[in-house]
Amino acid sequence: MIILYHNGKDVVEMANANALGVATVGGRSIAVVLFEIAQAHPKELLLWCHQDLKEQFNRQEIGNLFHHHKLLLSYNPSDTPFLGENIGYIDASLFIRANKQVPYASWQMSSAVGGIQAAVLLALNNAIPMDANFDYFLCSLAKLLMPKGLLCYSEPRLLKSHSKSVAPKTSSYTLFRFVKQHYRIRWVFLLLLNLFLYERKFPLLPFLFSFFHKNRNKINIDLEAIKVQSSRKVVDQATVDVIIPTIGRKDYLHAILEDLKAQTQLPANVIVVEQNPDEGSTSELDYLTTAAWPFAIKHTFTHQAGACNARNIALSQITSEWVFFADDDIRIGVDFIQKALEKINDFGAEAVSFKCLLKGQKQRNTTVFQWSSFGSGCSFALAEILKNCSFNRGYEFGFGEDGDFGMQLRHQGHDVLYLPEPEILHLKAPVGGFRTKPTLQWQNDDIQPKPSPTVMLYQLLHTTPAQTNSYKTTLFLKYYRLQKIKNPIRYYCTFQKQWARSVFWANKLKRQNEI
């Protein structure tokens, strides 16, 4: 473990870096010095800390926090991220609005305090410039390497106590430069448009100067040579409960039960919540009791349709260490549960979603990375972290419940990783989707909400004002060519009314479900 202390611009002290001294690195940027230390100590964990936070640096927790080698952790004591709130105008991801109270996935790194393995820096092979601004370098590094398997977190436990500090204000030049170097070029134009629309600003010079900077997205960096073996023990008893909501899919459910029956590591319980909204109907799943199963089956039959309600019923019945969230139209290999727990243990993860593809569908992601959602039909989660989570019924018969559930986990400090293996086959049964036609509260409105109120509900709960405004802009532009009104002024007026109705119904859903 090597610690580099700095004043924001220069290195002022180094601890345990025997091959280098402060006198030998004068005039070099912090990023360059960090890379030189990595070259001299290729197997070490490299840490940085601003000199003003030296007494608050929680050195005793470092061994627990850096539990494997593909981690980049930092913490910004200020409420204002390095790039400011306006980055939300072009980035809709959950990585923008970090919860500062818990470990939270984010590429918005900070020079205040943090750490990374030397092996990760050496894997860059000079593909990323060592920017003079250390915050810019760290944000660029995280933004580029998160999709390649580097797990990046805002980690409050790096400091013993959290006294607020004021971060230096980032200029518009820096923001536009970052957007140009890390996003598609269209987002530079959209940033300018959004700043004009919502803040009445028109930073023309920063916009123009950004085009002098080269985009970094096509860099070739491979982190696969860095092996991951977490020191955390997240799998102890290795018991698993499987929860499956089902409606009208008797044969498909039987097939996945047969797959579970053939597992090399059997689940302890399979919790089936069967729905049939027809009054007077009874269960059609006779094989649950007539066939022999090597695990306990907990079967609930309800006339109340809705996957959110069904999964909440199932969650109230779990008793095992781990929970497998499954759909009734998936298929898995005989060693799926065994391999799943092994992968989970490798990464020390508490929640993961597995690759779930249709037959013949090509795999695009082959790397473990921090996912932006949660798959309610293809995920594992530690039962302990689910105690304060439920599927928000405001999303019932709409879209967004998976993403919302994942956000509940994240706001409690539990990230969701995407694992490309073991794989799940999604059959996508013909009777899939919403097999009963629900009556939506807004379906008879004279002005139909746009977007769907469930989509708007997610926006209100989990995005920043800048992200919501940017979503409004892009929806306005995309929807124009799909609708019948071609007069732009009339279309604008109609869209504003539809947006207002969506906000109205989303807030009503929010109140109805006591969020």
C-alpha positions as CSV (number, residue, x, y, z in Angstrom):
1,M,0.0,0.0,0.0
2,I,1.5,3.3,-1.1
3,I,-0.1,6.6,-0.2
4,L,0.4,9.8,-2.2
5,Y,-0.6,13.1,-0.5
6,H,-1.1,16.2,-2.6
7,N,-2.3,19.8,-2.4
8,G,-4.5,19.6,-5.5
9,K,-1.8,20.4,-8.0
10,D,1.5,18.8,-6.7
11,V,2.5,15.8,-4.7
12,V,3.7,16.9,-1.3
13,E,4.4,13.6,0.5
14,M,4.6,9.9,-0.3
15,A,4.3,7.0,2.2
16,N,6.0,3.6,1.5
17,A,7.2,4.5,-2.0
18,N,10.7,3.5,-1.5
19,A,11.8,3.9,-5.1
20,L,10.6,7.5,-5.4
21,G,10.7,10.6,-3.3
22,V,8.9,13.9,-3.5
23,A,12.1,15.6,-4.6
24,T,12.3,13.4,-7.7
25,V,8.8,14.1,-9.0
26,G,8.8,17.8,-8.9
27,G,7.0,19.5,-11.8
28,R,5.1,16.4,-12.8
29,S,1.3,16.2,-12.6
30,I,-0.3,14.0,-9.9
31,A,-1.5,11.5,-12.6
32,V,2.0,11.2,-14.0
33,V,3.5,10.6,-10.5
34,L,0.8,8.0,-9.8
35,F,1.7,6.2,-13.0
36,E,5.4,6.3,-12.2
37,I,4.7,4.8,-8.8
38,A,2.7,2.0,-10.5
39,Q,5.7,1.2,-12.7
40,A,8.0,1.1,-9.7
41,H,5.6,-0.9,-7.6
42,P,3.4,-2.9,-10.0
43,K,1.8,-5.1,-7.4
44,E,0.8,-2.4,-4.9
45,L,-2.4,-0.7,-4.0
46,L,-2.0,3.0,-4.8
47,L,-3.9,5.6,-2.7
48,W,-4.2,9.3,-2.9
49,C,-5.4,11.9,-0.3
50,H,-5.5,15.7,-0.2
51,Q,-3.3,17.0,2.5
52,D,-6.2,18.7,4.2
53,L,-7.9,15.3,4.7
54,K,-4.8,13.5,6.0
55,E,-6.2,13.2,9.6
56,Q,-9.5,12.0,8.3
57,F,-8.1,9.4,6.0
58,N,-9.4,6.0,7.2
59,R,-6.3,3.9,6.6
60,Q,-7.6,1.1,8.9
61,E,-10.4,0.3,6.6
62,I,-8.4,0.1,3.4
63,G,-7.9,-3.7,3.5
64,N,-11.7,-4.3,3.8
65,L,-12.7,-1.8,1.1
66,F,-10.3,-2.9,-1.6
67,H,-11.4,-6.6,-1.5
68,H,-10.3,-7.4,-5.1
69,H,-8.0,-5.9,-7.8
70,K,-10.6,-4.4,-10.2
71,L,-11.7,-1.6,-7.9
72,L,-11.5,2.2,-8.2
73,L,-12.7,3.9,-5.1
74,S,-12.8,7.6,-4.2
75,Y,-14.9,10.0,-2.2
76,N,-15.7,13.7,-2.7
77,P,-16.7,15.4,0.6
78,S,-18.4,18.2,-1.4
79,D,-22.0,17.9,-2.5
80,T,-21.0,19.2,-5.9
81,P,-19.3,16.7,-8.2
82,F,-16.3,17.7,-10.2
83,L,-18.2,18.2,-13.5
84,G,-21.2,19.9,-11.8
85,E,-24.9,19.1,-12.1
86,N,-25.0,20.0,-15.7
87,I,-23.4,16.7,-16.8
88,G,-27.0,15.4,-16.3
89,Y,-28.1,17.2,-19.4
90,I,-26.2,14.6,-21.5
91,D,-25.9,11.5,-19.2
92,A,-29.1,9.8,-18.1
93,S,-27.4,7.0,-16.2
94,L,-27.8,6.3,-12.5
95,F,-24.1,6.9,-12.0
96,I,-24.7,10.7,-12.0
97,R,-26.8,11.0,-8.8
98,A,-24.6,9.3,-6.2
99,N,-25.9,8.7,-2.7
100,K,-23.0,10.1,-0.6
101,Q,-24.1,8.2,2.5
102,V,-23.3,4.7,1.2
103,P,-21.0,3.0,-1.3
104,Y,-22.5,3.9,-4.7
105,A,-21.5,3.0,-8.2
106,S,-20.3,6.1,-10.1
107,W,-17.6,7.1,-12.6
108,Q,-17.5,10.6,-11.0
109,M,-14.3,10.1,-9.1
110,S,-12.5,12.6,-6.9
111,S,-9.0,13.7,-6.1
112,A,-9.9,14.3,-2.5
113,V,-9.3,10.6,-1.4
114,G,-9.2,7.3,-3.3
115,G,-7.3,4.3,-4.5
116,I,-6.6,1.9,-7.4
117,Q,-4.4,-1.1,-8.0
118,A,-1.1,-0.4,-9.9
119,A,-2.0,-3.2,-12.3
120,V,-5.0,-1.3,-13.6
121,L,-2.9,1.8,-14.4
122,L,-0.3,-0.3,-16.1
123,A,-3.0,-1.9,-18.2
124,L,-3.7,1.5,-19.7
125,N,-0.5,1.3,-21.7
126,N,-0.5,5.1,-22.3
127,A,-4.0,4.9,-24.0
128,I,-5.3,7.6,-21.7
129,P,-3.4,10.9,-21.4
130,M,-2.2,11.8,-18.0
131,D,-4.2,15.0,-17.7
132,A,-2.8,17.8,-15.6
133,N,-6.1,18.1,-13.7
134,F,-6.2,15.1,-11.5
135,D,-10.0,15.1,-11.1
136,Y,-10.4,15.2,-14.9
137,F,-8.0,12.3,-15.2
138,L,-9.8,10.2,-12.6
139,C,-13.3,10.9,-14.1
140,S,-12.0,10.0,-17.6
141,L,-10.4,6.8,-16.3
142,A,-13.5,5.6,-14.6
143,K,-15.9,6.7,-17.5
144,L,-13.8,4.7,-20.0
145,L,-13.0,1.6,-17.9
146,M,-16.4,1.0,-16.2
147,P,-17.7,-0.7,-19.4
148,K,-14.5,-2.7,-19.5
149,G,-14.9,-4.2,-16.1
150,L,-13.4,-1.7,-13.6
151,L,-15.8,-1.4,-10.7
152,C,-15.9,2.3,-9.6
153,Y,-17.5,3.5,-6.4
154,S,-18.1,6.6,-4.4
155,E,-16.9,5.2,-1.0
156,P,-17.7,7.3,2.1
157,R,-15.8,4.9,4.4
158,L,-12.5,6.2,3.0
159,L,-12.9,9.0,5.5
160,K,-13.4,8.7,9.2
161,S,-15.8,11.7,9.3
162,H,-17.5,13.8,6.7
163,S,-17.2,17.5,7.1
164,K,-18.5,19.3,4.0
165,S,-16.0,21.1,1.8
166,V,-16.5,23.4,-1.2
167,A,-15.3,21.9,-4.5
168,P,-13.8,24.3,-7.1
169,K,-16.3,25.2,-9.7
170,T,-15.7,23.5,-13.0
171,S,-15.7,25.8,-16.1
172,S,-17.9,25.3,-19.1
173,Y,-14.8,24.6,-21.1
174,T,-14.0,21.6,-19.0
175,L,-17.6,20.3,-19.1
176,F,-17.8,20.6,-22.9
177,R,-14.4,19.1,-23.3
178,F,-15.4,16.1,-21.2
179,V,-18.6,15.6,-23.2
180,K,-16.7,15.8,-26.5
181,Q,-14.0,13.3,-25.3
182,H,-16.4,10.7,-23.7
183,Y,-19.7,10.8,-25.6
184,R,-21.0,10.9,-29.2
185,I,-20.6,14.2,-30.8
186,R,-24.4,14.8,-30.9
187,W,-24.3,15.2,-27.1
188,V,-22.1,18.3,-27.4
189,F,-24.9,19.9,-29.4
190,L,-27.6,18.7,-27.0
191,L,-25.7,20.1,-24.1
192,L,-25.6,23.5,-25.7
193,L,-29.3,23.2,-26.5
194,N,-30.3,22.2,-23.0
195,L,-28.2,24.9,-21.4
196,F,-30.0,27.5,-23.6
197,L,-33.5,26.0,-23.0
198,Y,-33.4,25.5,-19.3
199,E,-30.8,27.9,-18.0
200,R,-30.8,30.6,-20.7
201,K,-27.1,30.2,-21.2
202,F,-25.3,30.0,-24.6
203,P,-21.6,29.1,-24.0
204,L,-20.6,29.3,-27.6
205,L,-16.8,29.5,-27.1
206,P,-16.7,26.4,-24.8
207,F,-18.8,24.6,-27.4
208,L,-16.5,25.5,-30.2
209,F,-13.3,24.8,-28.3
210,S,-14.5,21.3,-27.4
211,F,-14.0,20.3,-31.1
212,F,-10.2,20.7,-30.7
213,H,-10.2,17.7,-28.4
214,K,-10.1,14.1,-29.6
215,N,-12.7,11.6,-28.5
216,R,-11.3,8.8,-26.2
217,N,-14.1,6.2,-26.6
218,K,-12.2,4.1,-29.1
219,I,-9.3,3.3,-26.9
220,N,-8.2,-0.4,-26.7
221,I,-7.7,-1.4,-23.0
222,D,-8.0,-4.9,-21.8
223,L,-8.4,-5.6,-18.1
224,E,-9.1,-9.4,-18.4
225,A,-5.5,-10.2,-17.4
226,I,-6.3,-8.8,-13.9
227,K,-7.8,-11.7,-12.0
228,V,-10.6,-11.1,-9.5
229,Q,-10.8,-13.0,-6.3
230,S,-12.6,-11.1,-3.5
231,S,-11.5,-11.4,0.1
232,R,-15.2,-11.0,1.1
233,K,-17.1,-14.0,2.1
234,V,-20.7,-13.4,0.8
235,V,-21.7,-17.0,0.3
236,D,-21.8,-18.9,3.6
237,Q,-24.7,-21.4,3.8
238,A,-25.1,-21.4,0.0
239,T,-28.9,-22.0,0.4
240,V,-31.1,-20.5,-2.3
241,D,-34.8,-19.7,-2.6
242,V,-36.2,-19.3,-6.1
243,I,-39.2,-17.0,-6.6
244,I,-41.3,-17.3,-9.7
245,P,-44.5,-15.3,-10.5
246,T,-46.7,-17.0,-13.1
247,I,-49.9,-16.5,-14.9
248,G,-51.3,-18.9,-17.6
249,R,-48.0,-20.6,-18.4
250,K,-48.4,-24.1,-17.0
251,D,-46.1,-25.9,-19.4
252,Y,-43.4,-23.2,-19.3
253,L,-43.4,-23.2,-15.5
254,H,-43.1,-27.0,-15.5
255,A,-40.0,-26.8,-17.7
256,I,-38.1,-24.5,-15.5
257,L,-39.1,-26.6,-12.4
258,E,-37.6,-29.6,-14.2
259,D,-34.4,-27.5,-14.8
260,L,-34.3,-26.7,-11.1
261,K,-34.9,-30.3,-10.2
262,A,-31.8,-31.3,-12.2
263,Q,-29.4,-28.8,-10.6
264,T,-26.1,-30.0,-9.2
265,Q,-26.8,-27.7,-6.3
266,L,-30.5,-27.8,-5.5
267,P,-32.5,-24.8,-4.2
268,A,-34.0,-25.1,-0.8
269,N,-37.4,-23.7,-1.7
270,V,-39.2,-22.7,-4.9
271,I,-41.8,-20.0,-4.2
272,V,-44.5,-19.9,-6.9
273,V,-47.1,-17.1,-7.0
274,E,-49.8,-18.1,-9.4
275,Q,-52.2,-15.3,-10.6
276,N,-55.6,-15.7,-12.3
277,P,-57.8,-12.6,-12.2
278,D,-61.0,-14.5,-13.1
279,E,-63.2,-14.8,-10.1
280,G,-64.0,-18.4,-9.2
281,S,-60.9,-19.7,-11.0
282,T,-58.6,-22.2,-9.2
283,S,-55.0,-23.3,-9.7
284,E,-54.1,-25.2,-12.8
285,L,-50.7,-26.2,-11.5
286,D,-51.6,-29.8,-10.4
287,Y,-48.1,-31.1,-10.9
288,L,-46.9,-29.0,-7.9
289,T,-48.5,-31.6,-5.6
290,T,-48.8,-34.7,-7.8
291,A,-45.2,-34.8,-8.8
292,A,-42.1,-35.5,-6.6
293,W,-39.8,-32.5,-6.2
294,P,-36.4,-32.5,-4.4
295,F,-37.1,-29.1,-2.8
296,A,-40.0,-27.5,-1.0
297,I,-42.6,-25.7,-3.1
298,K,-44.4,-22.8,-1.6
299,H,-47.4,-22.1,-3.8
300,T,-49.6,-19.1,-3.5
301,F,-52.7,-18.6,-5.7
302,T,-54.2,-15.2,-6.0
303,H,-56.9,-13.5,-8.1
304,Q,-54.9,-10.2,-8.0
305,A,-52.9,-9.9,-11.2
306,G,-49.6,-8.0,-11.4
307,A,-46.0,-9.0,-11.3
308,C,-45.1,-6.4,-8.6
309,N,-47.7,-7.8,-6.2
310,A,-46.7,-11.4,-7.0
311,R,-43.0,-10.8,-6.3
312,N,-43.7,-9.0,-3.1
313,I,-45.8,-12.0,-1.9
314,A,-42.9,-14.2,-2.7
315,L,-40.4,-12.0,-1.0
316,S,-42.3,-12.3,2.2
317,Q,-41.8,-16.0,2.2
318,I,-38.0,-16.3,1.7
319,T,-36.0,-18.1,4.3
320,S,-32.7,-19.0,2.6
321,E,-29.4,-17.0,2.4
322,W,-29.8,-16.2,-1.3
323,V,-32.7,-15.4,-3.6
324,F,-32.9,-16.3,-7.3
325,F,-35.4,-14.0,-9.1
326,A,-36.7,-16.1,-12.0
327,D,-39.3,-15.8,-14.7
328,D,-41.6,-18.7,-15.7
329,D,-40.4,-18.8,-19.3
330,I,-36.6,-19.3,-18.8
331,R,-34.3,-22.3,-19.1
332,I,-31.0,-22.9,-17.2
333,G,-28.2,-25.4,-17.4
334,V,-27.8,-28.2,-14.8
335,D,-25.0,-26.4,-13.0
336,F,-26.5,-22.9,-13.1
337,I,-27.0,-22.3,-9.4
338,Q,-23.6,-23.8,-8.5
339,K,-21.8,-21.6,-11.0
340,A,-23.8,-18.5,-10.1
341,L,-22.7,-18.8,-6.5
342,E,-19.1,-19.3,-7.5
343,K,-19.1,-16.2,-9.6
344,I,-20.8,-14.2,-6.9
345,N,-18.2,-15.3,-4.4
346,D,-15.4,-14.3,-6.8
347,F,-16.6,-10.7,-6.9
348,G,-17.9,-10.5,-3.4
349,A,-21.1,-9.2,-4.9
350,E,-24.5,-8.9,-3.0
351,A,-26.7,-8.6,-6.1
352,V,-26.1,-9.7,-9.7
353,S,-28.1,-10.0,-12.9
354,F,-27.2,-12.7,-15.4
355,K,-27.1,-12.6,-19.2
356,C,-30.6,-13.5,-20.4
357,L,-30.9,-13.9,-24.1
358,L,-33.3,-15.3,-26.7
359,K,-32.3,-18.3,-28.6
360,G,-30.0,-17.3,-31.4
361,Q,-29.5,-13.8,-30.0
362,K,-25.9,-12.6,-30.1
363,Q,-24.1,-11.8,-26.9
364,R,-22.9,-8.2,-26.9
365,N,-21.5,-8.0,-23.4
366,T,-18.9,-10.5,-22.3
367,T,-17.4,-8.5,-19.3
368,V,-18.6,-8.3,-15.8
369,F,-19.6,-4.6,-15.2
370,Q,-21.8,-2.4,-13.1
371,W,-25.3,-2.6,-14.5
372,S,-27.8,0.2,-14.7
373,S,-30.9,-1.8,-13.9
374,F,-32.0,-5.1,-12.2
375,G,-33.4,-8.1,-13.9
376,S,-36.4,-9.3,-11.9
377,G,-36.4,-12.6,-13.9
378,C,-32.6,-13.3,-14.0
379,S,-31.0,-12.1,-10.8
380,F,-29.5,-13.3,-7.5
381,A,-29.5,-11.2,-4.4
382,L,-28.4,-11.8,-0.8
383,A,-31.6,-12.2,1.2
384,E,-30.3,-9.9,4.0
385,I,-30.3,-6.9,1.7
386,L,-33.9,-7.4,0.6
387,K,-35.5,-6.8,3.9
388,N,-36.3,-3.1,3.2
389,C,-37.0,-3.5,-0.5
390,S,-40.2,-4.2,-2.4
391,F,-41.5,-3.9,-5.9
392,N,-43.2,-0.6,-6.1
393,R,-46.8,-1.2,-7.2
394,G,-46.9,2.2,-8.8
395,Y,-45.3,0.5,-11.7
396,E,-47.8,-2.3,-11.9
397,F,-48.9,-3.0,-15.5
398,G,-46.3,-0.5,-16.7
399,F,-42.5,-0.3,-17.0
400,G,-39.8,0.6,-14.6
401,E,-40.3,-1.7,-11.6
402,D,-37.0,-3.6,-12.3
403,G,-35.0,-0.3,-12.4
404,D,-36.7,1.0,-9.4
405,F,-36.0,-2.1,-7.4
406,G,-32.3,-1.9,-8.4
407,M,-32.2,1.7,-7.2
408,Q,-33.6,0.7,-3.8
409,L,-30.7,-1.7,-3.4
410,R,-28.2,0.9,-4.5
411,H,-29.5,3.5,-2.1
412,Q,-28.8,1.1,0.7
413,G,-25.2,0.6,-0.5
414,H,-25.6,-2.6,-2.6
415,D,-24.5,-2.5,-6.2
416,V,-25.8,-4.7,-9.0
417,L,-23.3,-6.4,-11.3
418,Y,-24.0,-7.8,-14.7
419,L,-22.6,-11.3,-15.1
420,P,-22.3,-12.7,-18.6
421,E,-22.1,-16.3,-17.3
422,P,-23.7,-18.7,-16.5
423,E,-26.3,-17.9,-19.1
424,I,-30.1,-17.9,-19.0
425,L,-32.2,-18.7,-22.0
426,H,-35.3,-16.6,-22.4
427,L,-38.0,-18.4,-24.3
428,K,-40.3,-15.4,-24.4
429,A,-43.5,-17.4,-24.4
430,P,-46.1,-16.3,-26.9
431,V,-48.5,-15.5,-24.1
432,G,-45.9,-13.3,-22.4
433,G,-46.2,-9.7,-21.4
434,F,-49.4,-8.4,-19.9
435,R,-51.8,-11.3,-20.4
436,T,-54.7,-9.5,-18.8
437,K,-55.7,-6.1,-20.0
438,P,-55.5,-3.7,-17.1
439,T,-57.6,-0.6,-16.6
440,L,-55.2,2.3,-16.3
441,Q,-56.3,5.3,-14.3
442,W,-55.4,7.7,-17.2
443,Q,-56.7,5.7,-20.1
444,N,-59.8,7.8,-20.5
445,D,-58.1,11.2,-20.2
446,D,-58.8,13.6,-23.0
447,I,-55.1,14.4,-23.0
448,Q,-53.1,11.2,-22.9
449,P,-49.9,11.5,-20.8
450,K,-46.6,11.4,-22.6
451,P,-44.4,9.6,-21.5
452,S,-46.2,6.9,-19.6
453,P,-46.8,7.9,-16.0
454,T,-44.8,4.9,-14.8
455,V,-41.8,6.1,-16.8
456,M,-42.3,9.5,-15.4
457,L,-42.5,8.1,-11.9
458,Y,-39.0,6.7,-12.3
459,Q,-37.8,10.1,-13.6
460,L,-39.2,11.8,-10.5
461,L,-37.8,9.3,-8.0
462,H,-34.3,8.6,-9.4
463,T,-33.0,11.3,-11.7
464,T,-31.7,14.8,-11.3
465,P,-33.6,17.9,-12.6
466,A,-31.0,18.2,-15.4
467,Q,-31.5,14.6,-16.4
468,T,-35.3,15.0,-16.4
469,N,-35.1,18.1,-18.5
470,S,-32.8,16.4,-21.0
471,Y,-35.2,13.4,-21.2
472,K,-37.9,15.9,-22.0
473,T,-35.9,17.4,-24.8
474,T,-34.9,14.1,-26.4
475,L,-38.5,12.8,-26.1
476,F,-39.8,15.9,-27.8
477,L,-37.3,15.6,-30.7
478,K,-37.8,11.8,-31.2
479,Y,-41.6,11.8,-30.9
480,Y,-42.1,14.6,-33.4
481,R,-41.6,12.4,-36.5
482,L,-43.8,9.6,-35.0
483,Q,-46.9,11.7,-34.3
484,K,-49.5,13.3,-36.6
485,I,-49.1,17.0,-35.7
486,K,-46.6,18.5,-38.0
487,N,-47.1,22.1,-37.1
488,P,-44.2,22.6,-34.7
489,I,-45.9,25.3,-32.6
490,R,-49.1,23.2,-32.2
491,Y,-47.0,20.1,-31.5
492,Y,-45.0,22.0,-28.8
493,C,-48.2,23.1,-27.1
494,T,-49.7,19.6,-27.2
495,F,-46.5,18.0,-25.9
496,Q,-46.4,20.4,-23.0
497,K,-49.9,19.4,-22.0
498,Q,-49.1,15.7,-22.4
499,W,-46.0,16.1,-20.2
500,A,-47.9,17.9,-17.6
501,R,-50.5,15.1,-17.4
502,S,-47.7,12.6,-17.1
503,V,-46.3,14.5,-14.2
504,F,-49.7,14.7,-12.6
505,W,-50.4,11.0,-12.8
506,A,-46.8,10.1,-11.7
507,N,-47.2,12.1,-8.6
508,K,-50.6,10.5,-8.0
509,L,-49.0,7.0,-8.3
510,K,-46.3,8.2,-5.9
511,R,-48.9,9.3,-3.3
512,Q,-51.0,6.2,-3.8
513,N,-48.1,3.9,-3.0
514,E,-46.7,5.9,-0.1
515,I,-43.3,6.2,-1.6
